[in-house]
Amino acid sequence: MPLINKSFTKADATPRASALIESLRDIGYSLSTALADIIDNSITAGASTVRIFADTLTDSPSIAIIDNGSGMDQEDLIEALRLGSRNPREERTASDLGRFGLGLKSASFSQCRRLTVLSRRGGSLAGARWDLDDVAETDRWEISLIEDDSNIPHADLLRSDGTLVLWEKLDRVDGGYRHDARKRAQHINSALAGAERHLRIVFHRFMERGGKGKLSISINDRVLDPIDPFATKHPATQIDPEETLTLAQGIVRIRSFTIPHHKLLQKDEWDKLGGPEGHLRSQGFYIYRGDRLIISGSWLGLARQTELTKLCRIRLDIPNTMDADWKIDVKKASAQLPPVVRERLKKIVERFVHTSKRTYRQRGQKLTDESRVPMWQRLLKDGSIVYQPNSNHPVLVEFEECLPEGLRQGFRNCISLVGAGLPVDSLHADLLGQAETVKSTEAEMGALEQALHSMVPHLLEQGISEAGIRSMLKTTDMFRNEWERVEPVLAIIFEKGGPE
């Protein structure tokens, strides 16, 4: 039967402005991701400086983001404030961090009800504003053009080419404390403190650059330092050779890092690398799109987050030509691995995670090295790993020999009870995700001296040199932590050739 062409009557289905624009507020931005999205535009505009100012103590708090990029004229500004101003399928330059043409608007609306943008290019100033209360009243897709900037906060800082993005009516940032100025300010400042780390790590590669392309970010005139999640400049970081995967839409660059064990880092360095959620959550893939971090610390279903792999971090660099394949979202805060990439990464993960596991297992194996005279023994018994005090340790043997015969069995019983009383369940709970915070008790100096006078002759009898003994003791926690006081005692023992 032949097809019959029919004409259809068409109806206008233009979205209602008041409804759709409110829906855009709930895409899922946080203050951190919203600020990052605005900074993306600054980088695309060639900015070298981004300054964030937060007025939190006023009756009408506001947040301003000012850059020194190329700026916009009136026509460009109106287009930039149009929702969906760019087609995500359009070809973009490699340095363009945008995609949907929504970032400026959706990020701003997620935090405030009034968005004002001033931009200067070549000496001329353009300004426009979205006010969601006006849209709710008129139900029209209309912005207000601004001719007088005298009452706009921080407009005086826009002296040369650049752009000012101003957020007012911060109903999504005030924490609901609209009638309590003090608590409102505390809440906004707390949110900004959380956003600070996000910006330091998301844009760290831009902030670390030298010369052209270097980016400086400040909050209330305090310049932020970058956070390199791979500690690439630390001598103990293990860096594997870069691998590449060539696909139809570009090249994926892959590099694996094993960050240093916490004992090789200062506490503030270790905490900075782990972030507020700790190292257990920070392991895994770090995916960059045009040098901008979009995913940090996830194995994306290819491995489990475990204590033994928490030093593993794999960096992936993808170009913006792969956005569709990786399903990059509007916030640039999530992605999905294309099947061909997933298969390649499976093999890399299986091989690489053993590096981190070896770092911890090697430290565990030291407990079984009898030449080191361990205070605790690590034994495999009936398929289980058992820790028990080493009753043959020279300190314990020497002390037992000093006891009357009738007390020796009681002493051995006490040692056995100490081992049986090891709180394994509590240790397991404490070590899960925060192993670096679990420490042994510090020994008194008198106890360390007694241990040295017992251990050193034993080690000398085994044929270990003085240098070897020093090296061995210096890697034992209880002696290393007091090394400045331990070394003079060692010198006296070696000089006398044995115990006093």
ZAMARGU-4260 file (C-alpha; in steps of 0.2 Angstrom, whole numbers, plus 5000, padded with zeros to 4 digits):
<rodrens>
0) 5000/5000/5000 | 5008/5017/4995 | 5012/5029/5009 | 5001/5044/5009 | 5009/5061/5013
5) 5000/5070/5026 | 5002/5088/5032 | 5003/5091/5051 | 4997/5106/5060 | 5011/5112/5072
10) 5010/5120/5089 | 5022/5131/5098 | 5031/5120/5112 | 5043/5134/5117 | 5048/5130/5136
15) 5041/5141/5149 | 5055/5152/5154 | 5050/5153/5173 | 5049/5134/5174 | 5064/5129/5164
20) 5076/5141/5171 | 5071/5136/5189 | 5074/5117/5184 | 5092/5122/5178 | 5096/5126/5196
25) 5096/5108/5201 | 5108/5100/5189 | 5119/5096/5204 | 5132/5109/5206 | 5141/5112/5222
30) 5149/5129/5226 | 5166/5121/5221 | 5160/5114/5204 | 5151/5130/5200 | 5166/5141/5204
35) 5177/5129/5193 | 5165/5131/5179 | 5166/5150/5179 | 5185/5148/5179 | 5184/5137/5164
40) 5177/5151/5154 | 5191/5163/5161 | 5205/5150/5155 | 5196/5149/5138 | 5197/5168/5137
45) 5216/5167/5140 | 5215/5174/5157 | 5231/5173/5168 | 5223/5179/5184 | 5207/5175/5192
50) 5202/5184/5208 | 5187/5178/5219 | 5179/5190/5231 | 5166/5185/5244 | 5157/5198/5254
55) 5149/5188/5267 | 5146/5200/5282 | 5134/5212/5272 | 5115/5211/5273 | 5116/5206/5254
60) 5131/5194/5253 | 5139/5192/5235 | 5152/5182/5227 | 5162/5190/5212 | 5174/5181/5200
65) 5185/5193/5190 | 5198/5188/5177 | 5209/5197/5165 | 5205/5187/5149 | 5200/5194/5132
70) 5183/5201/5138 | 5167/5203/5127 | 5158/5216/5118 | 5140/5219/5120 | 5135/5206/5106
75) 5146/5193/5113 | 5140/5195/5130 | 5122/5194/5125 | 5126/5178/5116 | 5136/5171/5131
80) 5121/5174/5142 | 5110/5164/5130 | 5105/5147/5137 | 5113/5134/5125 | 5124/5147/5117
85) 5135/5134/5109 | 5131/5117/5101 | 5140/5103/5110 | 5144/5095/5094 | 5153/5110/5087
90) 5172/5108/5084 | 5182/5118/5097 | 5200/5123/5099 | 5210/5111/5110 | 5211/5124/5124
95) 5192/5127/5125 | 5186/5120/5142 | 5167/5123/5138 | 5155/5111/5129 | 5137/5114/5131
100) 5135/5133/5131 | 5127/5131/5148 | 5141/5133/5161 | 5141/5151/5165 | 5122/5151/5167
105) 5118/5134/5175 | 5133/5136/5187 | 5128/5153/5192 | 5109/5149/5194 | 5114/5134/5205
110) 5121/5146/5218 | 5111/5163/5216 | 5095/5171/5209 | 5104/5186/5201 | 5118/5184/5189
115) 5127/5200/5183 | 5141/5200/5170 | 5152/5215/5166 | 5165/5213/5152 | 5178/5225/5145
120) 5186/5224/5128 | 5197/5237/5120 | 5191/5251/5132 | 5172/5248/5130 | 5162/5241/5144
125) 5147/5229/5141 | 5135/5223/5155 | 5120/5212/5157 | 5110/5203/5170 | 5099/5188/5173
130) 5087/5190/5188 | 5077/5175/5191 | 5064/5184/5201 | 5060/5195/5185 | 5059/5179/5174
135) 5047/5172/5187 | 5036/5187/5185 | 5037/5190/5166 | 5039/5172/5161 | 5050/5178/5147
140) 5068/5174/5141 | 5074/5192/5144 | 5090/5199/5151 | 5093/5217/5157 | 5107/5227/5149
145) 5117/5237/5161 | 5123/5255/5156 | 5128/5261/5173 | 5140/5250/5183 | 5143/5262/5198
150) 5132/5252/5210 | 5139/5235/5205 | 5152/5228/5218 | 5170/5226/5212 | 5166/5234/5195
155) 5181/5246/5199 | 5193/5232/5198 | 5188/5229/5179 | 5200/5242/5173 | 5207/5233/5157
160) 5201/5219/5147 | 5192/5205/5157 | 5176/5200/5164 | 5167/5201/5181 | 5154/5188/5185
165) 5144/5193/5200 | 5132/5182/5210 | 5119/5190/5221 | 5104/5184/5230 | 5114/5169/5236
170) 5099/5158/5241 | 5108/5142/5238 | 5124/5147/5247 | 5117/5155/5263 | 5113/5138/5272
175) 5095/5145/5275 | 5102/5158/5288 | 5093/5172/5279 | 5089/5181/5295 | 5105/5177/5305
180) 5119/5187/5297 | 5133/5179/5308 | 5128/5161/5305 | 5125/5165/5286 | 5143/5172/5285
185) 5150/5157/5294 | 5141/5145/5282 | 5147/5154/5266 | 5165/5155/5272 | 5164/5136/5276
190) 5158/5132/5259 | 5172/5143/5252 | 5185/5134/5262 | 5179/5118/5254 | 5179/5125/5237
195) 5197/5131/5239 | 5204/5114/5239 | 5194/5109/5224 | 5201/5124/5214 | 5219/5120/5220
200) 5218/5102/5213 | 5206/5104/5198 | 5217/5118/5190 | 5234/5113/5198 | 5242/5110/5181
205) 5238/5128/5175 | 5244/5135/5191 | 5260/5125/5190 | 5265/5131/5173 | 5278/5144/5169
210) 5277/5158/5157 | 5262/5159/5145 | 5247/5149/5151 | 5251/5150/5169 | 5236/5154/5180
215) 5234/5163/5197 | 5219/5160/5207 | 5215/5170/5223 | 5201/5171/5236 | 5199/5188/5244
220) 5217/5192/5238 | 5225/5177/5245 | 5234/5167/5231 | 5230/5149/5231 | 5244/5136/5229
225) 5242/5121/5218 | 5240/5103/5224 | 5248/5090/5214 | 5239/5074/5218 | 5254/5063/5211
230) 5268/5072/5222 | 5278/5071/5206 | 5292/5082/5213 | 5295/5071/5228 | 5310/5059/5226
235) 5301/5044/5233 | 5286/5045/5220 | 5287/5031/5208 | 5282/5036/5190 | 5279/5023/5176
240) 5282/5027/5158 | 5268/5035/5149 | 5257/5024/5138 | 5246/5029/5124 | 5230/5023/5117
245) 5225/5030/5099 | 5207/5031/5095 | 5196/5038/5081 | 5193/5054/5091 | 5211/5057/5098
250) 5224/5050/5109 | 5222/5045/5127 | 5238/5047/5137 | 5240/5036/5153 | 5253/5037/5167
255) 5254/5027/5183 | 5260/5035/5199 | 5264/5027/5216 | 5265/5041/5229 | 5277/5040/5244
260) 5272/5030/5260 | 5266/5041/5273 | 5282/5039/5283 | 5292/5047/5269 | 5281/5063/5270
265) 5278/5077/5282 | 5261/5075/5290 | 5254/5091/5281 | 5260/5084/5265 | 5252/5068/5267
270) 5236/5076/5273 | 5236/5088/5258 | 5238/5073/5246 | 5224/5063/5254 | 5211/5077/5256
275) 5197/5078/5268 | 5191/5060/5263 | 5208/5052/5266 | 5219/5042/5255 | 5208/5027/5254
280) 5196/5038/5244 | 5209/5047/5234 | 5217/5031/5225 | 5212/5027/5208 | 5210/5037/5191
285) 5213/5055/5189 | 5205/5060/5172 | 5210/5077/5164 | 5202/5085/5150 | 5213/5098/5142
290) 5224/5099/5158 | 5208/5102/5169 | 5204/5088/5181 | 5187/5081/5180 | 5187/5065/5190
295) 5199/5062/5205 | 5200/5046/5215 | 5189/5032/5208 | 5193/5015/5200 | 5177/5017/5190
300) 5173/4999/5194 | 5189/4991/5188 | 5196/4989/5206 | 5192/4990/5224 | 5198/5004/5236
305) 5209/4995/5248 | 5222/4999/5261 | 5235/4991/5251 | 5232/5000/5235 | 5229/5018/5242
310) 5246/5024/5235 | 5240/5020/5217 | 5235/5034/5206 | 5233/5033/5187 | 5232/5049/5177
315) 5222/5049/5161 | 5223/5064/5148 | 5209/5065/5136 | 5206/5079/5123 | 5189/5088/5122
320) 5186/5079/5105 | 5181/5064/5116 | 5167/5072/5126 | 5153/5062/5118 | 5163/5045/5119
325) 5167/5048/5138 | 5149/5056/5142 | 5156/5071/5150 | 5142/5080/5160 | 5137/5098/5160
330) 5147/5101/5177 | 5162/5092/5170 | 5163/5082/5186 | 5159/5065/5179 | 5163/5053/5165
335) 5161/5035/5159 | 5175/5024/5152 | 5172/5020/5133 | 5173/5001/5131 | 5189/5000/5122
340) 5198/5011/5135 | 5190/5000/5149 | 5198/4985/5142 | 5215/4993/5141 | 5214/5000/5158
345) 5210/4983/5166 | 5227/4976/5161 | 5236/4992/5167 | 5227/4991/5184 | 5230/4973/5187
350) 5248/4975/5184 | 5250/4992/5192 | 5241/4989/5209 | 5255/4976/5214 | 5267/4991/5216
355) 5257/4999/5230 | 5254/4982/5238 | 5273/4978/5238 | 5276/4994/5247 | 5266/4989/5262
360) 5270/4970/5261 | 5289/4973/5261 | 5286/4983/5277 | 5276/4968/5284 | 5290/4956/5279
365) 5302/4965/5290 | 5293/4957/5305 | 5298/4940/5300 | 5317/4944/5297 | 5325/4936/5313
370) 5341/4945/5310 | 5333/4961/5315 | 5328/4955/5332 | 5309/4959/5331 | 5299/4963/5346
375) 5284/4955/5338 | 5284/4939/5327 | 5273/4937/5312 | 5268/4919/5310 | 5257/4909/5298
380) 5247/4897/5308 | 5232/4886/5302 | 5230/4898/5287 | 5229/4913/5298 | 5242/4927/5301
385) 5246/4928/5320 | 5256/4941/5329 | 5264/4937/5346 | 5278/4944/5356 | 5295/4937/5352
390) 5300/4928/5369 | 5317/4925/5362 | 5321/4944/5361 | 5337/4948/5370 | 5329/4960/5381
395) 5316/4948/5387 | 5328/4933/5388 | 5340/4944/5399 | 5327/4950/5410 | 5320/4932/5413
400) 5337/4926/5417 | 5338/4939/5431 | 5322/4933/5439 | 5322/4919/5452 | 5317/4902/5445
405) 5300/4902/5453 | 5295/4919/5444 | 5301/4914/5427 | 5286/4904/5422 | 5274/4918/5428
410) 5284/4930/5417 | 5282/4919/5402 | 5264/4918/5405 | 5262/4937/5406 | 5271/4938/5389
415) 5259/4926/5382 | 5244/4935/5389 | 5250/4951/5381 | 5250/4943/5364 | 5233/4935/5366
420) 5226/4952/5371 | 5231/4960/5355 | 5215/4970/5350 | 5214/4964/5332 | 5196/4970/5329
425) 5200/4987/5335 | 5216/4988/5325 | 5207/4982/5310 | 5194/4996/5312 | 5207/5009/5315
430) 5218/5004/5301 | 5204/5004/5288 | 5207/5020/5279 | 5217/5029/5292 | 5232/5018/5294
435) 5244/5032/5295 | 5236/5038/5311 | 5239/5022/5321 | 5255/5023/5330 | 5265/5013/5343
440) 5268/5020/5361 | 5284/5029/5363 | 5297/5020/5374 | 5305/5029/5389 | 5324/5032/5386
445) 5328/5021/5400 | 5319/5006/5392 | 5328/5010/5375 | 5345/5010/5383 | 5341/4993/5391
450) 5336/4987/5374 | 5352/4993/5366 | 5363/4985/5379 | 5354/4968/5376 | 5352/4969/5357
455) 5369/4976/5351 | 5380/4961/5359 | 5368/4949/5351 | 5369/4957/5334 | 5388/4958/5335
460) 5389/4940/5339 | 5379/4937/5323 | 5393/4945/5313 | 5384/4961/5309 | 5395/4976/5308
465) 5394/4992/5318 | 5388/5001/5302 | 5375/4988/5299 | 5368/4988/5316 | 5367/5007/5315
470) 5357/5006/5299 | 5346/4992/5306 | 5341/5001/5322 | 5338/5017/5312 | 5325/5009/5302
475) 5316/5002/5318 | 5302/5015/5324 | 5306/5015/5342 | 5324/5019/5340 | 5322/5030/5324
480) 5310/5042/5333 | 5323/5045/5347 | 5339/5043/5336 | 5347/5059/5343 | 5348/5051/5360
485) 5350/5034/5354 | 5366/5037/5344 | 5377/5043/5359 | 5372/5027/5369 | 5377/5016/5354
490) 5394/5025/5353 | 5398/5021/5371 | 5393/5002/5368 | 5403/5000/5353 | 5418/5009/5361
495) 5417/4996/5376 | 5414/4982/5364 | 5398/4976/5372 | 5387/4979/5387 | 5392/4988/5403
</rodrens>
